[in-house]
């Protein structure tokens, strides 16, 4: 895979959608509930042995949680983004590669 980078990241808190425009022209839209459901942190993945797996695209697409919203999004170096959710969870670091591969 060519090293694709995000060129624009927008969070719409009203619609609960994160949109990423990529350097190859692709646009990906992720629901907040879907992103929270596929959180790549060790706690959400069920231990270190389960780390590094690709996101479950079905879970990403089908997850719904009307109470969930994004409080903050923080860059992690140039390779990832970290979200703080209103349910208090904030330990997931979503690499750009993870998000690109998860695009529906």
C-alpha positions, 0 to 999 in steps of 0.5 A: 500500500502506498503511504496514504495520509489524511489531508483533512479530518472533520468531526460533526458532533451533531451527526456523530460522524468523523470524515477523513479525506485522504491524500489519494482522494478517498473520503471515509466516513465513520460513525462515532459509535462505530469508532468507539466499538472498534477501539484498538486499545488493549482493554477493548481488544481483550488483551495484548494477544488480540492487538494489531487486528484490523477493525471489524468492518461489520461492527464499525458499520452497524454499531449504534449508540445515540448517547455517545459523542466525541469530546476531543480528538488529539493527534498522536505524532504524525501516525495516529489520532486519539479520541476522548469519548463522553463515556470517559474512554480515551485510551484508544490510539487509532493509527491512520493505517488502521482507519484507512483500512477500516474505511467502508 
